[in-house]
Every structure is written in C-alpha cells, then in structure tokens.
Amino acid sequence: MKHIAVIGGGVIGLSTAYYLQQAGHRVTVFEKGRLDETCSIGNAGMVVPSHIVPLAAPGMIAKGIRWMFNARSPFYVRPRLRGDLIKWGLKFYNHANAEHVHRSAPLLKEISLMSKDLFRQLKQAGEFDFGYEERGLLMLFQTAETEREEIEAAHLANRHGVKAEILTLADVQKLEPDVRVTARGGVYFPGDAQLIPQQLVGGLAAHLRQNGVTIHTNQGVETIRTENDRIVHIVTGGVPQDFDEYIIAAGAWSGEVCAQLNLGLPMQSGKGYSFTLQDVPKNIRIPTLLLEGRVAVTPMGNTLRFGGTMEIAGTDRSVNMNRVQGIVETIPKYYPDMNVGIPDVKTVWSGLRPCSPDGLPYIGRSRRYKNLVLATGHSMMGISLAPATGKLVSEIVDNAPTSMDITAFDPERFD
C-alpha cells in the first residue's frame, strides 16, 4: 500500500482517488477551493463516445478567427501578449489537420468507451445515485455548411465503429415529441449517455470519505520540494507533507502546479458558462448540441441545463454576460416555443476547462520525477473521461499494464 497525494478535487481528481482507494492505497486529496466550485459541477453531464474528433481539427482555426469578432459567439480569445498563449496557439495550429484527427480518433474512442463501461459499473454498484442514463446524443444543425460537416463527421464515426444516424427534421421531431424543434436535420448518436455532474461529484466525495480517503478543501499546494528525480514533499497550509506518489489532477491550474517543478505543460483555460432552468413543464428527452451556436442542452429530471462557449482568458472565472446572451439567443432558434430570458448573473455558473494544444489529455508518469503522475488536460470532456482516467492512473501507480495504450497522452510529449 502506498500513501498517495492527489492534487485537485475536481471530477478527475476524485475519480483518481476512487480507483486508487479501490486498489488498496491510502489517499489524500488537496483541493484549492471548495468541491462545489470545481469545473465539473456546472458541466452539461454528457458522456460522449461520439466525440472522437479532437478540439484541434481542420477548420477550427478559420472558425475561431471568424467567431473572435462577435462578442456573443461560441469562441473568444482575450488578446494577451503572453508567451505561453502564443506557444499554445502555434502548437494548436500545427495539430489542426486531418492526419492528427486520423491518429487521435481511435484513441478518443477507446478511452471514451472505457469510461462509459466504468460508469455502468459504478451505477450497478449502487453506492450512490448520479443520474446515469443512456439516451444518446442529438446534434442539430440549421445551415447547409454545418449539415455537410456533421454528415461527414457521422460517416467518420461509423467508419470507426461509433454508430451515427443521419436524421431529417421529421426524424428529430419523433425523438422529441414534447418540444417543437426547428432545424434542417440532425445526427443521432445512440451510444452516448448522460449524468448529473453535481450528484456525481458529491456522491464520489461522500463515498471516498466513508472509505477512509482524506479530502482537504480550501488547501492548495504552496510549494513542492524535489531532490534529484523525486518529489520529497509538498507544503500545504504551511505544513510540509510527504507521500509515496503524487498525482497532479488540478484541472486548469495544473500548468501552474507543474511550473513549480519546471515542467512545461502547455495548457490554456477554456472558460464555459451554464445555467439551469427549474421545473420545466415540457422538457426535451435527449441531450442535444445546438451546433451553430455550440450550445449544449441537457435534461436533468425536471430541470434543463444550457451550457456553452469557449473563452480563452486565463484563469479568470468572472462572468461575461455577452457570452451568456449568445447562449440565450441560440435557444429559440432551435426551440421556438421556449421562452428563456437572460438569467441573473448570480445564477450563471462559470468553469475553466484545461485545454491541451492537441486536444488530447495528459495522462502518464513523468519521466523527470519518478513518483509523479499527471492526469489533466481533458478540455470539455472531463466528466466523460473521468472514470477511465482514474483507472489508468491507478494502473500506472501499481506499475501494472494499462487498459489501453496511453503513449499519445504522454504529459511530456511537447518537451
């Protein structure tokens, strides 16, 4: 049994702690804020084996440039003369090509299906309820350009063994009989699933505490001391603490933590927003992406969560209501009978997704420090990939064969 420190109490950190505890290790989690403030809480709750195309893909550069000049668009980069942003942007540019998609798609499919299987096992274990359901994912489009892109994506998914069905508007309306839909058509991925993020995080935390895992909140890592090729201890709350292994799963702040170790971890924070309608009388049935506006819509019981935007603006979590207004203005274009007003800024959640420049997560053991493992950089798929990431980290710590080849997720691949 090892004593292991997990730095980060978001869904990746808690999932990692879960599988390490199951493997018989003693685990301590350090979260710099509160658990109910982590990026995971306001997530759309989608489990998406359909998402086999990385964020760094052909066409994203052109779309990003076009969107940047619209204050309410789905994507925005706050102009900053920072070397890390420029370097990240160049790496993103170099990976936004068809060859990168070809290499990445099988890997994203494998880790996503692994996660989905682990979610099923977690549900079957019945240790806590997190609203897991397998209803699929609906992608709606309204323009000929987006239709071409999504049909091409559907064909790509089918070639990789991920079932995708191309739908007419009439087909879409059959899947959503309670809500009038306006769209040119859609693509349906029956293999996707959903959950309620706040219940997953809360349930994981309670289960971990009940099973001997120590979770410190409002306690970040102040200093990391190293000797040669090992971490000797970390300082939290002014107190040095030593462990056998250290896991960095600090989400958008992972780059800052790694900087203390002189590890270059290319990372930018992609801020997203969400708000949730309560007591929705006529709700949608299937989690949906409104493609032109890049808005995610997820039914959670009798509530309905809307989320979206990708705002590259450092680790600032303040709410830009122009971005929220862009989400709100998208809704009636697809659901004309939904009367959704601008939410009060106090009810809007904002979270920072940790984005690597190639759209692949960082999962693996550091070559520089033999007792350090990284688990971060999941972009918008933190919830979706959390169980698989936790399981893989547990296997790495135990020096066991990993459930899949994680060479492409090497955290030092840009060195």
N, C-alpha and C positions, 0 to 999 in steps of 0.2 A: 504493500500500500504506500502510495506517495501522498505528500501534502502539497496541494496544488492551489495556486492563486489564479483566479480568473479576473482579469481587469476589464470591467464592463458588465453592466447588469441589464442590457437590452435582451431581446429575444435570442440573439446569437450567444451571448454570454450565459444566459440561463439555460439554454438548450445544451451548451457545452458542459455546464455544471451537472446537468441531469444525467448525461451519459457517463461522465467521469464518476459520479456518485454510484451509478449502477454498476460500474466496473470495479467498485470497491475502494475508491480513493477518498481521501479526506479533502474537502474542497472549501475554499473561502472565496467569496465574490466581493469585489470592490466596485461600487458604482458612485461616480462623482456627483450625481444628483439623486432624485427620487425615482423609484421604479415606474411610477405612474407618469413620469415626464419623458421617458425614453421614446425614441423614434418609433418603436414598434406599436405603441398604444393607438395612434391615430391612423394606422395603416388601413388599406382597403380590405385586408384579410383574404386576399386571393392566393390560392396555391396553384401555380401555373406551369405545369409541364409543357404547355403550349409555347412558352416564351423561350424558344431555342435560338433566337437571333440576339446577339449581344447588343448593348447600347451603342457600341462602336460598330456601325454598319453603314453600307453605302447609302448616300442620300441624307444622312444626318447632318453633315456639315452645311449643305445648302439649306436645309430646313431650319437649322439653328440660326443661320445668318438672317434668313427671312423673318423668323419669329422675333429676333432680338429688337427689331424696330417697332414692335407692337407691345405697348405696356400691359396688355391683357392676354398676351399669347401664352402658349404652354411652356415656353422655354425662354430663359433670360440669363445672361452672364453679366454680372455687375462689373463694369470696367475697373480694373485694378492693375497697377504696374507692379505685379509681383512675379518673381521668377518662377515660383512653384506653379502658378496658374499657367504661365506661358509654356513651361516644360510639359505640363499635363496636357495642354491643348495640342501641342505638337505630337505627343505620343498618341492621343486620341485620333488625330488626323491620319497618322501613319497606319492605324489599325482599322480605319473605316473603309474596308474593302471586302470584296467578295471572298477572297481567299481566307481572310480571318473568320468570316461567317462560316465557311465550309469546315474549318478546323474546330470552331467553337460549338457549333450546333450539337454534335453528338455528345459532347461533354456536358452541356447545359441540360440536354435531355436526360442523361444518366443521373446527374445529381438531383434533378427535379423529381424524377420517378422514385429515386431512393427516398427523398423527403416525403413524398406522398405516401409511400408504403409505411414509413415510420409514423406519420400522422395517423394512419389507420390503426397501427399497433397501439399508439397512445390512446386513441379513442376506445379501442377494445379493452385495454387495461382498466378503463373506468375509474382512474384515480381522481380525475376532475373533468368537468364538462367545459369544452371550449368551443362549442357550436360548430363542430366539424360536419360538413355536408358535401356531397359530391353531386353538384348540379351542373357542372360545366361552366364555360365562359362564352359569352356572346360578344362579338366585335361588330359594331355598327358603323357603316360608312354612308356618306351622303354625296360625295363627288366622284366623278369618273376616275380621277387620278388616284384617290385613295382606294377605290374599288380595284384598280389594276394592281396596286401594291399588295392589298390584302389577299387577292386571289393568288398572286404569286407566292405570298407567304404561306397560304393554305397548301398549295402544291408542294412547297418545300417541306412543310410539316408532314404531309402524307408520305413523302419520299423517305423521311426519317422515322416513319412508324408512329407518328403522332397524329391521331385521327382528326381531320378537319372537314367540316361540311359547309359548302357554299350555299347560302340561303337567299331567296327572294324576300321582298318585304312581306309578302303573304306568309312565307315560312316563319319569318321572325314574329309576326303577329300571333301565329298559332302558339309559339313558345311563351308569349306574353299576353294572355287573353284579358288581363285585368287593367292593362295600361295601353293607351293608344301610342303607337310608335310611328315616327316619321323618319324614314331612311331610304336610301337607294337599295340597300340589302345588307347582308352581314355574313360573317363566318362564325360557325359554332364549333367550339372545342369541347366535346362531351367528356373528355378525361380530366378536366380541371376541377378544382374544389374550392371551398371557402371555409373560413372560420371567423371567430370574433376575437380580434387581437388582444383587447384588454382582458378578456377571460383567459386567454392562453398565458399571457404574462403573469396575471395574478395567480392562476392555478399552478403554474410552474414554480413560482416563488414560494407559495404555501407548501407545496409538496416537498420542495428542497429543504425548507426549514424543518418540516416534520421529520425529515430523514437525515438530519444532522449536518446539513450544509449551512455554513455561516454566511449571511449576506449583510455587508456593511453598506448603507446608503449615505449620501452626502459625504463621501470619503473617497476622494480621488488619490491618484498616485503622485506624490510631490517630487520624489527623487528615486532614481534607480541606480544602484551601485553595482558595478561589474568588476570582475578580475579575470584577465585573460579571455577565455572563451565561455565564461559562465556569468549569469546574474547571481550576485551574492545575496542581495536583499533589496526590498523596496521600502520606501518611507511613506507611510500614510498616517495622517493625523499627528505628524511629528514623531511617530514611533517607527523604528526600523523593524521589519518583519521578514523572516527568511522562509523560503519554501523550496521544495524539490524541483518543481516545474512552474513556469509562468506562462499564462495564456493571455495574449492581447486580443481582446474582442470588444474594443471600445468604440466601435462604430465610426462616426465622423471625426472623433477625436483620436483615432488610432495613429494617425500620422504624427500628431503632437507627442503622443507617448513614445512612438518609435524614434522621434528626433532626440529624445534623451539618451538613446542607445546609438546615436549616429547611424541609424538605419534609414536609408532613403526609401520611403514608401509613398509613391505617387498617389495622391488622394485629393479629391475635391468634394466638398459637401454639396449635395443637391437638395435644396430645401423644397419641401412639398407642403401642401395645405389640405385639410379636410374639415368638413363639418357634417353633423348628423341631424337629420330630421326625426322627430319623435312622433309616435302614434300615427303612422302613415296609413290612411284608410284603404287606398288601393295601391299596393306595392308591386314592384317588379318581382319576378320569381328567380331570375338567373343573373348572377354577377355580370356586369357589362362594361365594356370600354367604348366610350363615345369618341371615335378615332380622330376626327378633325380637330376636336378641342382637347384631345388627350385627357379626358376626364374618366375616372373610374367610378362606377356606381355599384354598391353592394347592399343587398337587403340583409339586415341582421335582425331577425324576429320581425317586430312591427316597426322597426326603425329603418332608415335608409341613409347610408353614408355616401357622400360625394367627396372625391379627392382628386388632386391633380397638381400640375405644374412641376417644372424642374428649374430651380433658381440657383445658379452657381454664385454664391455671395459670401463665401467664408463660413464661419460658424455662428453667424448672426441669426437668431431664431425669431426676430421681430416679424410681425405680420404685415405684408404689403397688400392692402385691400384691393389694389388694382388687379393683382393676380387672382384674388378670390372672386372679384367681379367677373373675370374671364371665365371661371368655372360656372358661376351662376348663369351667365348669358348663354352658355352652351346648352344647358339643360332643356329649355323649351324648344330648342331646335330639333331635339330628338323625342322629347315627351311633351307635346304641345298642351296637354291638359294639366301639367304640373305647374302650380303657381308657387315658385320658390323665390323668396326675396333675399336680399343681401343680409347675411347673418350678422349679428352683433360680433364685433371683433373679439370680445371676451369668450365667445363660444367657438372660435376658429382654432383648430389645432395646427401647429407647425412642427415639422420634424426634419432632421438632417439625415439624408441617406449618404452613406460612404461610397463614393464612386471611384473605381479604378479607371485608368485611361483606356483599357482594352475591353471593359465591360465584364470581366471575369473576376470572381472573388479571389482574395488572398487566403489560402488555406495551406498550411505546411509548417515544418520545423525550420527555424532559422539555421543557416549554415555558419553564421558568425557566433551565435550563442547557443550552446548545445542543450540548454534547458529552457529554451524559448520556442513557443508555437504561436503562430498568428492565425486569426480567424476573423476576417473583416473584409470590407470592400464589396458588399453584396448589392450595392445600389438599391433599386426599388424592390429587390427580391429577398430581403432579409427574412421576412416571415416565411416565405415559400421555401427557402433553402435552410432554415434554421435546424431542423432535426438532423438532416444529412450532415451538415457542418459539425454539429455536436458529436455525432457518431464518428465521423472521420478524425476529429481531434482526439477523441478517446482512443482510437486505434493507434494514432501517431504516438501518443503518450505511452501506450503499452508496447511500443515497438512491434506491433502486430501488422500483418498485411492489411492494407486499406481496402475498403469495399469497392473502390474504383481507382483508376489511375488519376492521380492528382498532380501530375507533373506540370500541367499547364496552369495550375493555381499557385505555383511556387511564389511565395511572398517576396523573394529577392530576384524575380525574373527581369527586372528593369535595371539591375546593378551593372 
